[in-house]
Amino acid sequence: MASVVAVTQASLYADARGAAMLTDASFSIATVAEDSIIRTVYVDNTNPEASDAGLGTPEIPFQSLSAAVQFADQHVRAGIGTRVIVRPGIYRERVTVAPAENAAAAPLVIEGEQPGTVVISGADIWKGWQRIPGTNTCRHDWPYRWGYVPYPAKWRGQVVLKPIVRRREMILLNGAFLDQVLSPRQLHPGSFYISEETQTIRAEPPRGVDLLASTVEVSVRSPLFQVSGRTNLVLRGLVFRQANTALPDAAVEIADSSIVLIENCEFSWNNGDGLDLLTSHDITIKKSRAVNNGNSGIGGYELRNVLLDSNDTSSNNWRGVKGDYTGWGVAGMKLCRIHNALIQRHLALGNRARGLWLDFDVINVTIQDAEFAQNLRDHVFVEASQGPVSILNSYLGGSETGAGFSGANSHDITISGNTLCNNALAQVQVTGDEDRSVTNWETKTTFNVRSERWTVSGNTIGRRHSSETWLQTPHWPWFLRSLESNWNIWSSSVTSLPFAVGRRSWSLTHWRDATGQDAESTMPIVAPPSLEFLRPTAAAYVQREP
């Protein structure tokens, strides 16, 4: 009950000579055959006639989403494709779709009737607050003892997780988050403190706000939606918000599954990751947003055949940055061990970490027509990967502390037709070790990878300050000998040496003489206004509120 579509990774761009150049690689993705659906059930928790004991008709819908999904799954296991239509409302519950090892692969579709109006929330409304006499602070009993999340396996000794990063509590006041502090002395307007010893919570609202007259939501559930061992699943038009998931887990987790479509969904304001995909294949995510999450927007591990089209993973890692946790395991989107993927029309702005991290054992991935801006660290980072990896026709500008594109121990990298500018560290960076061992998760073959066979062509690469390097690389002969770089426009408002090779800085002339590259590239010396490359979407970007 699935169809197969061919995915072509292709991008046509004009180089400095106006000639057409084409990068192309193809693979196929199985897609859910929604036309085979026979049964439709409804859920509406605002309908006074709703009942979880019914049949989910439009007149008497299910009261809870979990009951509707369980009912629909019984039909799916009998080979009857079923659609769950979710009517607008806030569903404060947790949904699990259990494995179906021997079931017929009939489709299960869970769809918001009006996209954006169906919220699966990890928070409950809390009443019964008491004002502490003489203050604007209120208190409430706290029944949980979650403590500090333990270090994930093999993380200890590799990364420092400060106490605030290892917490999971979240409180909203009239829809706005309060800042968590770890000492009562740190309380300030717009913050809260939890004492597990006395099992109480203190919350101090912003000035001018009366907490006792406000709506207070406390996040108490995670994950919100969990799937394992399934085939032919569609999530459409749903919002997953305010899960109190602890590092490194996600509000929504899909594992050991295949032929999955996620469309027009939102994963926002969760404590951990928004969405995690694990050991799965034939996955399509399109027109979805994973924004303002405490760690990564989207995480993935051991994935094959993935299409990511027109998604947004912006402003993530608000929890991590509180404790200087901005690397290691977090990014706007972090995909590890991914084989065959097309990431197109992607948006990653203002993440307090990297924009996109392709980590370890990455094969046949193309990023095209994407926009990365104002991320704290590297916009795109490829690490320990066999390739090929291509980034085409994209914009990478304004990284606060990192590079536009950075690659470590990765070969067969193509950077073509892009604009890279005003990134603090470098526009293109080569980093890592001389070589590194990588094991292909599918074939189990192990071999060494190192930075070689890069192509940098047809790009506009600009910088405003002398501290911003065009290209930075160790003095590795295998990289310099195998590099193909030409037809770039190396724009600059300064005349200092823009290439950093090893410990030395080179001019474009020295670079040409030493490497034989960029013979037809140009270097116009332009005034700073010509380097204002930030597009309107990036320049006007502000952090979203829940």
C-alpha positions in Angstrom: 0.0 0.0 0.0 2.8 2.3 -0.9 4.0 4.0 -4.0 7.6 4.8 -5.0 8.7 8.2 -6.3 12.1 9.2 -7.7 13.9 12.0 -5.9 16.3 13.9 -8.1 18.9 16.0 -6.4 19.6 18.6 -9.1 20.5 22.2 -9.2 21.2 24.4 -12.2 23.2 27.5 -11.6 25.2 30.0 -13.7 28.9 30.2 -12.9 31.1 33.3 -13.3 31.2 32.7 -17.1 27.5 32.3 -17.4 27.9 28.6 -18.3 25.4 26.0 -17.0 26.6 23.4 -14.5 24.6 20.5 -13.2 25.0 18.4 -10.1 22.8 15.4 -10.1 22.2 12.3 -8.0 19.0 10.3 -7.6 17.3 7.8 -5.3 13.8 6.6 -4.6 11.5 7.1 -1.7 8.4 5.0 -1.0 5.3 7.1 -0.2 2.1 6.4 1.7 -0.8 5.5 -0.6 -3.5 7.6 1.0 -6.0 6.8 -1.7 -6.3 3.3 -0.2 -7.8 4.7 3.0 -11.3 3.2 3.7 -12.3 4.4 7.2 -12.4 7.9 8.8 -12.8 8.6 12.5 -13.1 11.9 14.3 -11.8 13.3 17.6 -13.0 16.6 19.2 -12.4 17.3 22.9 -14.5 20.5 22.7 -17.7 18.7 21.7 -20.0 18.0 24.7 -21.2 14.8 22.9 -17.7 13.4 22.5 -17.0 10.0 24.1 -14.1 7.6 24.0 -16.7 4.7 24.2 -18.1 5.6 20.8 -17.1 4.9 17.2 -15.6 8.3 16.4 -18.4 9.6 14.1 -18.7 13.2 13.2 -21.7 13.6 15.5 -20.2 11.7 18.4 -16.4 12.0 18.1 -13.8 10.6 20.4 -13.0 12.8 23.4 -9.2 12.0 23.5 -6.7 11.7 20.7 -5.1 8.6 22.2 -8.4 6.8 22.2 -9.1 7.7 18.6 -5.6 6.5 17.5 -6.0 3.3 19.4 -9.4 2.7 17.7 -8.0 3.5 14.3 -5.0 1.3 14.8 -7.3 -1.7 15.4 -8.6 -1.2 11.8 -5.1 -0.7 10.5 -4.0 -4.0 12.0 -6.9 -5.6 10.2 -5.7 -4.2 6.9 -8.1 -1.3 6.7 -6.5 2.1 6.0 -7.8 4.6 8.5 -7.7 8.4 8.8 -8.1 10.2 12.1 -9.5 13.7 11.7 -8.6 15.9 14.7 -10.8 18.9 15.3 -9.3 22.2 16.8 -8.4 22.1 20.4 -5.6 21.6 23.0 -5.1 17.9 23.7 -3.2 17.6 26.9 -2.2 14.0 26.6 0.4 11.6 25.4 -0.1 9.3 22.3 1.7 6.0 21.6 1.6 4.1 18.4 2.8 0.6 19.2 4.7 -1.7 16.9 2.8 -3.7 14.4 5.2 -6.5 13.5 2.8 -8.8 11.7 0.1 -6.4 10.7 -0.9 -5.6 7.2 0.8 -2.4 6.0 -2.4 -0.3 5.8 -2.0 3.4 6.1 -2.6 5.3 9.4 -3.2 9.0 8.9 -3.5 11.4 11.8 -4.6 14.8 10.5 -5.6 18.2 12.0 -8.9 19.3 10.4 -7.5 22.9 10.4 -3.7 22.9 10.3 -2.1 24.8 13.2 -5.2 24.7 15.4 -4.7 21.2 16.9 -2.1 21.3 19.7 -0.8 18.2 21.5 0.5 19.8 24.7 2.8 18.5 27.5 1.5 21.2 29.9 -1.4 21.3 32.3 -3.2 24.3 33.8 -2.3 24.7 37.5 -4.6 26.5 39.9 -4.3 26.9 43.7 -1.4 29.2 43.8 -0.8 31.2 47.0 0.9 34.6 47.3 3.8 34.9 49.7 2.9 37.8 52.0 4.6 41.1 51.2 5.9 40.0 47.8 4.7 39.5 44.3 5.9 35.9 44.4 3.5 33.0 44.5 4.0 29.4 45.7 2.6 26.0 44.9 3.2 22.4 45.9 5.6 20.5 43.6 4.9 16.8 43.5 7.8 15.8 41.2 11.4 14.7 41.9 12.9 14.7 38.4 16.3 16.0 39.5 19.1 16.5 37.1 19.0 14.3 34.0 22.0 11.9 34.0 24.7 12.2 31.4 23.7 10.2 28.3 25.8 7.1 27.6 29.4 7.8 26.6 28.9 11.6 27.1 30.6 12.0 30.4 34.2 13.1 30.0 33.4 14.3 26.4 31.2 17.3 27.2 30.3 19.5 30.2 26.6 19.7 30.9 26.0 22.5 33.4 23.1 22.1 35.9 20.7 24.3 34.0 21.1 22.2 30.9 20.2 19.1 32.8 16.8 20.4 34.0 13.4 19.8 32.4 10.9 22.1 34.2 9.0 24.7 32.2 6.3 27.1 33.3 4.2 29.4 31.1 2.3 32.5 32.4 -0.4 33.7 30.0 1.4 31.8 27.2 4.9 33.3 27.9 7.7 31.2 29.4 9.2 32.1 32.8 13.0 31.8 33.2 14.1 29.0 35.4 16.7 29.7 38.1 18.5 27.3 40.4 18.6 29.3 43.6 15.9 31.3 45.4 18.3 34.2 45.5 18.3 34.3 41.7 14.5 34.9 41.5 13.6 38.0 39.5 10.5 39.3 37.7 9.5 36.7 35.1 11.3 33.6 36.7 10.6 30.5 38.8 12.5 28.3 41.2 11.8 24.7 42.3 12.9 23.1 45.5 12.7 19.3 45.4 13.7 19.2 49.1 10.6 21.1 50.3 8.6 20.1 47.2 7.5 23.6 46.4 7.7 25.9 43.5 8.0 29.7 43.6 7.1 31.9 40.7 7.6 35.6 40.4 5.6 37.1 37.5 6.8 40.0 35.4 6.2 43.5 36.9 2.6 44.5 36.6 1.3 41.0 36.2 -0.9 39.3 38.8 -0.1 35.6 38.8 -3.3 34.7 40.7 -5.3 36.3 37.9 -3.3 34.6 35.2 -3.3 31.3 33.4 -0.4 29.2 34.6 0.7 26.1 32.6 3.2 23.6 33.9 4.9 21.1 31.6 4.5 17.6 33.0 4.5 15.2 30.0 6.9 13.7 27.6 7.2 12.4 25.0 4.0 13.7 23.4 3.9 11.3 20.5 5.9 8.1 20.2 6.0 5.6 17.3 8.0 2.5 16.8 8.0 -0.3 14.3 5.4 1.1 11.9 5.0 1.4 8.2 2.7 3.8 6.3 2.2 6.6 8.7 1.1 10.2 8.1 1.1 13.1 10.5 -0.4 16.3 9.1 -1.4 19.7 10.4 -0.5 19.0 14.1 1.3 21.1 16.7 3.4 19.4 19.4 4.3 21.8 22.1 5.6 22.1 25.7 6.9 18.6 26.3 9.2 18.5 29.3 11.5 16.0 27.6 15.0 15.9 29.1 18.2 16.0 27.1 18.8 14.2 24.7 15.3 13.1 23.9 12.4 14.7 21.8 8.8 15.6 22.1 8.0 13.4 19.1 10.0 10.2 18.5 9.7 7.9 15.5 11.9 4.8 15.6 12.4 1.7 13.5 9.7 2.8 11.0 9.4 3.3 7.3 7.3 5.1 4.7 6.5 8.1 7.0 5.1 11.5 5.9 5.2 14.5 8.2 3.5 17.5 6.6 2.5 21.0 7.9 3.4 20.1 11.4 5.0 22.2 14.1 7.3 21.1 17.0 7.9 24.1 19.2 8.8 25.3 22.7 9.7 21.8 23.9 12.4 21.4 26.5 14.5 18.9 24.5 14.4 18.2 20.8 11.3 18.9 18.8 11.4 15.7 16.6 13.7 12.8 16.5 13.9 10.1 13.8 15.8 6.9 14.6 16.8 3.9 12.5 14.1 4.5 9.9 13.9 4.8 6.1 11.7 6.3 3.4 10.9 9.5 5.4 9.4 12.7 4.0 9.1 15.9 6.0 7.7 19.0 4.3 6.3 22.4 5.1 6.9 21.8 8.8 8.5 23.9 11.6 10.7 22.7 14.4 11.5 26.0 16.1 12.2 27.4 19.6 13.0 24.1 21.2 15.3 23.7 24.1 17.9 21.6 22.2 17.7 20.6 18.5 14.7 21.3 16.3 15.1 17.9 14.4 17.5 15.1 15.2 18.1 11.9 13.2 20.2 8.7 13.5 20.7 5.9 11.0 18.3 7.1 8.3 18.0 6.1 4.7 16.1 7.8 1.8 15.0 11.1 3.3 13.3 14.1 1.7 13.2 17.3 3.7 11.4 20.0 1.7 10.5 23.5 2.7 11.0 23.1 6.5 12.1 25.6 9.2 14.4 24.7 12.1 15.1 28.2 13.6 15.8 29.6 17.1 16.5 26.3 18.8 18.7 25.5 21.8 17.3 28.0 24.2 17.9 25.5 27.1 21.4 24.6 26.0 22.7 28.1 25.5 21.8 28.9 29.1 24.7 26.6 30.1 27.0 27.2 27.2 26.0 23.9 25.6 26.1 24.9 21.9 28.0 22.0 20.3 28.6 18.3 20.8 25.0 17.0 20.2 22.8 20.0 19.3 22.0 22.1 16.2 19.0 23.5 14.5 18.9 20.1 12.7 21.5 17.4 13.5 21.5 14.3 11.3 23.9 11.4 12.1 24.6 8.5 9.8 22.2 9.5 7.1 22.3 7.9 3.6 20.5 9.4 0.6 18.9 12.6 1.5 17.7 15.8 -0.2 17.3 18.9 1.9 15.8 21.7 -0.1 14.3 25.1 0.6 15.3 24.8 4.2 15.4 27.7 6.6 17.7 27.8 9.7 17.9 31.2 11.4 19.0 32.3 14.8 19.8 28.9 16.3 22.0 29.2 19.5 24.1 26.4 18.0 25.0 25.2 14.5 22.3 25.6 11.8 22.7 22.1 10.2 25.1 19.4 11.4 25.6 16.3 9.2 27.6 14.1 11.6 29.5 10.9 10.8 28.9 8.3 8.1 27.0 10.7 5.7 26.5 9.4 2.2 24.8 11.0 -0.8 23.3 14.2 0.7 22.4 17.4 -1.2 21.4 20.7 0.4 20.0 23.2 -2.1 18.1 26.5 -2.2 18.4 26.8 1.5 19.0 29.8 3.8 21.2 29.8 6.9 21.6 33.1 8.8 22.5 34.5 12.2 23.2 31.1 13.8 25.6 31.1 16.7 28.0 28.6 15.3 28.7 27.1 11.8 25.7 27.4 9.5 26.5 24.0 7.9 28.9 21.5 9.4 29.8 18.1 7.8 31.8 15.8 10.0 33.6 12.4 9.3 31.6 11.6 6.2 32.3 9.6 3.1 30.2 11.9 0.9 29.3 12.9 -1.6 27.7 16.0 0.1 26.7 19.0 -1.9 25.5 22.4 -0.9 24.1 24.3 -3.9 22.4 27.6 -4.6 22.1 28.5 -0.9 22.7 31.5 1.4 25.0 31.2 4.4 25.6 34.5 6.1 26.2 36.2 9.5 27.3 33.4 11.7 28.1 35.0 15.1 31.1 32.8 16.0 31.5 30.1 13.3 31.9 29.4 9.6 29.6 29.6 6.7 30.4 26.0 5.7 32.7 23.8 7.8 33.9 20.3 7.0 35.9 18.0 9.2 37.4 14.7 7.9 34.9 14.6 5.0 35.6 14.0 1.3 33.7 14.5 -1.9 32.3 17.9 -0.9 30.8 20.3 -3.4 30.1 23.9 -2.6 28.6 25.6 -5.7 26.4 28.5 -6.6 26.1 29.8 -3.0 26.5 33.1 -1.3 28.7 32.9 1.8 29.4 36.2 3.6 30.1 38.0 6.9 30.7 34.8 8.9 32.9 35.4 11.9 35.3 32.5 11.6 35.6 31.8 7.9 33.3 31.6 4.9 34.6 28.1 4.0 36.5 26.1 6.7 38.5 22.8 6.6 39.0 21.4 10.0 39.3 18.1 12.0 42.1 15.5 12.2 44.4 14.2 9.5 42.2 11.2 9.2 39.4 9.4 11.1 37.8 6.0 11.2 34.2 5.6 9.9 32.0 2.6 9.8 29.1 2.4 7.3 26.0 1.5 9.4 24.5 -0.4 6.6 27.4 -2.4 5.2 29.5 -2.5 8.4 32.6 -1.6 6.3 35.2 0.5 8.2 37.7 2.8 6.5 39.4 6.1 7.1 38.1 9.5 5.8 40.0 12.7 5.5 39.3 16.1 3.9 40.0 15.7 0.2 38.3 16.0 -3.2 36.4 19.3 -2.5 34.9 21.4 -5.2 34.3 25.1 -4.5 33.0 26.8 -7.7 30.6 29.5 -8.9 30.1 31.0 -5.4 30.0 34.6 -4.2 32.1 34.7 -1.1 32.3 38.0 0.8 33.7 39.4 4.0 33.5 42.8 5.6 36.3 42.6 8.2 39.9 41.5 7.9 39.2 38.9 10.7 36.7 37.2 8.4 38.6 34.6 6.3 37.5 33.5 2.9 38.9 30.0 3.1 40.7 28.5 6.1 42.5 25.1 6.0 45.4 23.3 7.6 48.4 22.9 5.3 47.3 19.4 4.2 48.8 18.4 0.9 46.0 15.9 0.2 43.4 18.6 0.5 45.3 21.2 -1.5 46.2 18.7 -4.3 42.7 17.3 -4.7 40.8 20.7 -4.4 39.0 22.1 -7.5 38.2 25.8 -7.0 37.3 28.2 -9.7 34.8 30.8 -11.1 34.2 32.2 -7.6 33.7 35.9 -6.8 35.8 36.6 -3.8 34.3 40.0 -2.7 35.9 42.0 0.1 35.8 45.5 1.6 39.3 45.0 2.9 42.6 44.3 1.2 44.4 42.1 3.8 45.3 38.5 3.2 42.0 36.4 3.0 43.3 32.8 2.7 44.4 31.1 5.9 46.6 28.0 5.1 48.1 26.4 8.2 49.5 29.3 10.3 50.0 31.6 7.4 47.8 34.1 5.5 47.9 34.2 1.8 46.7 36.7 -0.8 44.7 35.5 -3.8 47.8 35.7 -6.0 49.8 33.5 -3.5 46.8 31.1 -3.4 46.8 30.8 -7.2 50.5 30.3 -7.4 50.6 27.7 -4.7 47.5 25.7 -5.6 46.9 26.4 -9.2 43.2 27.1 -8.4 40.9 30.0 -9.0 42.5 31.1 -12.2 39.2 32.6 -13.5 37.9 33.7 -10.1 37.7 37.5 -9.5 38.3 39.7 -6.5 36.5 43.0 -6.7 37.4 45.4 -3.9 34.0 46.8 -3.0 32.6 49.2 -0.4 30.9 47.8 2.7 27.3 48.4 1.5 27.8 45.9 -1.4 28.4 43.2 1.3 25.0 43.7 2.9 23.9 40.2 1.7 21.4 39.5 4.4 18.1 38.6 2.8 14.9 40.2 4.2 13.8 36.9 5.9 17.0 36.9 7.9 17.3 40.6 8.6 13.7 40.9 9.8 13.8 37.7 11.8 12.7 37.8 15.4 12.3 34.9 17.9 8.8 33.6 17.8 6.5 33.4 20.8 4.4 30.3 21.7 
